[in-house]
């Protein structure tokens, strides 16, 4: 299983047919859960879209461990994440997320 570190936390990255069905049912390309330390990304998306979706969800996780969580509405957070994700994807800052062995 793949993981990405966000601050002191390791988030499991779920991307499999079961995850695809859950996300499709909700109309989402990805989702994150800061309490369960999980990030879900549809595996059936083209690679560039999967990567940007992962960056998008990691940004939500980053915000969840900062004081900004209390200051931003859901709409404001989503606007911020949607603004930053394409640019950070270009920087390829998640190129080295890790697999458990």
Backbone as CSV, one residue per row, in Angstrom:
resi,resn,N_x,N_y,N_z,CA_x,CA_y,CA_z,C_x,C_y,C_z
1,UNK,0.846,-1.174,0.000,0.000,0.000,0.000,0.894,1.241,0.000
2,UNK,0.496,2.219,-0.760,1.254,3.467,-0.834,0.842,4.397,0.294
3,UNK,1.799,5.238,0.700,1.573,6.229,1.752,2.213,7.543,1.359
4,UNK,1.706,8.604,1.940,2.346,9.911,1.813,2.348,10.540,3.205
5,UNK,3.453,11.162,3.565,3.567,11.803,4.878,3.071,13.241,4.774
6,UNK,2.186,13.586,5.704,1.672,14.952,5.828,1.955,15.364,7.263
7,UNK,2.952,16.219,7.431,3.373,16.574,8.786,3.819,15.305,9.499
8,UNK,3.298,15.043,10.681,3.710,13.850,11.423,2.909,12.599,11.075
9,UNK,2.010,12.688,10.103,1.080,11.597,9.820,1.369,10.911,8.487
10,UNK,1.202,9.594,8.457,1.275,8.816,7.224,-0.146,8.525,6.763
11,UNK,-0.485,9.026,5.592,-1.796,8.775,5.005,-1.684,7.625,4.011
12,UNK,-2.530,6.626,4.165,-2.599,5.521,3.214,-3.297,6.017,1.950
13,UNK,-2.761,5.648,0.797,-3.363,6.017,-0.491,-4.082,4.790,-1.032
14,UNK,-5.394,4.901,-1.164,-6.223,3.809,-1.663,-6.614,4.107,-3.094
15,UNK,-6.342,3.170,-3.977,-6.661,3.334,-5.392,-6.829,1.940,-5.993
16,UNK,-8.074,1.481,-5.999,-8.373,0.115,-6.435,-9.824,0.075,-6.913
17,UNK,-10.266,-1.046,-7.491,-11.643,-1.099,-8.013,-12.718,-0.802,-6.964
18,UNK,-12.555,-1.271,-5.743,-13.551,-0.988,-4.705,-13.610,0.508,-4.396
19,UNK,-12.437,1.126,-4.297,-12.363,2.575,-4.071,-12.998,3.321,-5.239
20,UNK,-12.738,2.842,-6.461,-13.342,3.461,-7.649,-14.863,3.467,-7.543
21,UNK,-15.444,2.322,-7.145,-16.906,2.226,-7.029,-17.447,3.216,-5.991
22,UNK,-16.765,3.319,-4.848,-17.200,4.263,-3.805,-17.166,5.700,-4.313
23,UNK,-16.050,6.067,-4.940,-15.893,7.440,-5.411,-16.863,7.761,-6.544
24,UNK,-17.047,6.809,-7.454,-17.999,7.020,-8.552,-19.410,7.222,-8.016
25,UNK,-19.795,6.454,-6.999,-21.129,6.577,-6.405,-21.343,7.975,-5.826
26,UNK,-20.266,8.577,-5.326,-20.348,9.931,-4.763,-20.059,11.015,-5.795
27,UNK,-19.686,10.618,-7.017,-19.373,11.591,-8.057,-18.033,12.272,-7.865
28,UNK,-17.100,11.591,-7.178,-15.803,12.187,-6.869,-14.653,11.489,-7.599
29,UNK,-13.602,12.250,-7.859,-12.360,11.680,-8.390,-11.453,11.237,-7.250
30,UNK,-11.619,11.883,-6.088,-10.809,11.553,-4.923,-11.487,12.027,-3.663
31,UNK,-10.948,11.579,-2.542,-11.462,11.987,-1.232,-10.369,11.760,-0.205
32,UNK,-10.450,12.495,0.899,-9.488,12.281,1.976,-10.226,12.283,3.304
33,UNK,-9.647,11.573,4.258,-10.222,11.482,5.592,-9.085,11.646,6.586
34,UNK,-9.012,12.827,7.204,-7.915,13.137,8.120,-7.998,12.321,9.401
35,UNK,-9.168,11.884,9.790,-9.297,11.072,11.000,-8.862,9.625,10.767
36,UNK,-9.160,9.115,9.595,-8.775,7.732,9.254,-7.405,7.663,8.576
37,UNK,-6.825,8.832,8.305,-5.523,8.931,7.635,-5.529,8.185,6.303
38,UNK,-6.553,8.473,5.496,-6.654,7.854,4.180,-6.890,8.901,3.100
39,UNK,-6.362,8.595,1.939,-6.610,9.365,0.727,-7.068,8.358,-0.315
40,UNK,-8.181,8.652,-0.963,-8.714,7.778,-2.010,-8.622,8.490,-3.344
41,UNK,-8.132,7.774,-4.354,-8.011,8.315,-5.706,-8.484,7.238,-6.676
42,UNK,-9.354,7.631,-7.609,-9.842,6.659,-8.601,-8.689,6.140,-9.455
43,UNK,-8.608,4.827,-9.568,-7.532,4.204,-10.341,-7.817,4.196,-11.838
44,UNK,-9.054,4.462,-12.225,-9.425,4.397,-13.638,-9.240,5.728,-14.368
45,UNK,-8.713,6.715,-13.687,-8.469,8.014,-14.318,-7.140,8.003,-15.060
46,UNK,-6.986,8.837,-16.083,-5.677,8.956,-16.742,-4.622,9.392,-15.728
47,UNK,-3.396,8.958,-15.910,-2.314,9.214,-14.953,-2.185,10.683,-14.550
48,UNK,-2.206,11.635,-15.491,-2.078,13.044,-15.062,-3.226,13.498,-14.159
49,UNK,-4.421,13.003,-14.416,-5.581,13.366,-13.594,-5.463,12.710,-12.222
50,UNK,-5.025,11.455,-12.184,-4.808,10.778,-10.891,-3.796,11.542,-10.052
51,UNK,-2.721,11.980,-10.689,-1.671,12.679,-9.958,-2.182,14.011,-9.405
52,UNK,-2.881,14.771,-10.218,-3.429,16.038,-9.724,-4.458,15.795,-8.630
53,UNK,-5.245,14.747,-8.765,-6.221,14.414,-7.724,-5.516,14.074,-6.420
54,UNK,-4.424,13.343,-6.504,-3.641,13.033,-5.300,-3.114,14.313,-4.662
55,UNK,-2.555,15.203,-5.453,-2.055,16.479,-4.932,-3.208,17.254,-4.281
56,UNK,-4.351,17.284,-4.949,-5.541,17.968,-4.435,-5.899,17.434,-3.041
57,UNK,-5.952,16.119,-2.920,-6.329,15.510,-1.639,-5.254,15.722,-0.579
58,UNK,-3.994,15.695,-0.963,-2.911,15.962,-0.007,-3.033,17.387,0.526
59,UNK,-3.395,18.314,-0.332,-3.591,19.699,0.135,-4.701,19.776,1.185
60,UNK,-5.779,19.035,0.972,-6.824,18.992,2.002,-6.258,18.445,3.310
61,UNK,-5.432,17.416,3.213,-4.828,16.819,4.417,-3.892,17.807,5.102
62,UNK,-3.110,18.524,4.313,-2.214,19.538,4.891,-3.033,20.565,5.664
63,UNK,-4.088,21.061,5.048,-4.920,22.055,5.714,-5.571,21.493,6.977
64,UNK,-5.874,20.195,6.976,-6.537,19.593,8.138,-5.654,19.556,9.376
65,UNK,-4.349,19.641,9.206,-3.439,19.600,10.364,-2.886,20.988,10.698
66,UNK,-3.513,22.015,10.150,-3.095,23.392,10.417,-4.242,24.162,11.064
67,UNK,-3.941,25.313,11.624,-5.010,26.141,12.204,-6.005,26.665,11.165
68,UNK,-5.662,26.603,9.881,-6.562,27.130,8.853,-7.863,26.351,8.765
69,UNK,-7.876,25.125,9.242,-9.102,24.331,9.216,-10.254,25.081,9.872
70,UNK,-9.981,25.712,10.990,-11.030,26.433,11.719,-11.387,27.765,11.069
71,UNK,-10.488,28.285,10.246,-10.697,29.613,9.670,-11.351,29.603,8.294
72,UNK,-11.220,28.503,7.574,-11.751,28.443,6.208,-13.068,27.692,6.174
73,UNK,-14.022,28.215,5.435,-15.245,27.454,5.190,-14.905,26.339,4.194
74,UNK,-15.793,25.393,4.038,-15.572,24.318,3.069,-15.388,24.874,1.663
75,UNK,-16.183,25.881,1.320,-16.096,26.502,-0.008,-14.753,27.194,-0.187
76,UNK,-14.299,27.922,0.831,-13.005,28.609,0.749,-11.850,27.617,0.650
77,UNK,-11.927,26.540,1.435,-10.877,25.528,1.374,-10.819,24.899,-0.011
78,UNK,-11.962,24.552,-0.554,-11.992,23.922,-1.874,-11.456,24.873,-2.939
79,UNK,-11.791,26.143,-2.847,-11.282,27.133,-3.798,-9.760,27.229,-3.714
80,UNK,-9.227,27.256,-2.501,-7.781,27.320,-2.302,-7.097,26.067,-2.859
81,UNK,-7.633,24.915,-2.542,-7.042,23.655,-3.003,-7.097,23.562,-4.527
82,UNK,-8.232,23.931,-5.117,-8.349,23.880,-6.580,-7.412,24.868,-7.266
83,UNK,-7.106,25.949,-6.598,-6.177,26.932,-7.151,-4.744,26.418,-7.113
84,UNK,-4.349,25.820,-5.999,-2.954,25.401,-5.818,-2.608,24.070,-6.482
85,UNK,-3.529,23.134,-6.515,-3.226,21.770,-6.977,-2.586,21.705,-8.363
86,UNK,-3.098,22.403,-9.372,-2.467,22.287,-10.692,-1.010,22.755,-10.708
87,UNK,-0.720,23.793,-9.940,0.649,24.325,-9.920,1.591,23.405,-9.158
88,UNK,1.125,22.870,-8.037,1.966,21.949,-7.277,2.143,20.624,-8.010
89,UNK,1.153,20.234,-8.785,1.291,19.025,-9.595,2.426,19.198,-10.592
90,UNK,2.526,20.381,-11.170,3.604,20.660,-12.118,4.974,20.582,-11.455
91,UNK,5.043,20.935,-10.181,6.307,20.851,-9.451,6.668,19.410,-9.109
92,UNK,5.682,18.509,-9.222,5.892,17.087,-8.971,6.405,16.842,-7.554
93,UNK,5.826,17.563,-6.583,6.327,17.462,-5.212,5.974,16.145,-4.539
94,UNK,5.128,15.321,-5.149,4.816,14.009,-4.581,5.470,12.885,-5.370
95,UNK,6.514,13.184,-6.078,7.145,12.179,-6.931,7.689,10.998,-6.144
96,UNK,7.917,11.197,-4.868,8.568,10.133,-4.097,7.714,9.620,-2.949
97,UNK,6.383,9.591,-3.135,5.588,8.964,-2.079,5.960,7.493,-2.064
98,UNK,5.776,6.838,-0.942,6.416,5.542,-0.767,5.417,4.394,-0.723
99,UNK,5.930,3.220,-1.041,5.196,1.972,-0.909,5.688,1.241,0.331
100,UNK,4.769,0.590,1.053,5.195,-0.322,2.113,5.819,-1.530,1.452
101,UNK,6.775,-2.107,2.126,7.388,-3.322,1.574,7.166,-4.469,2.507
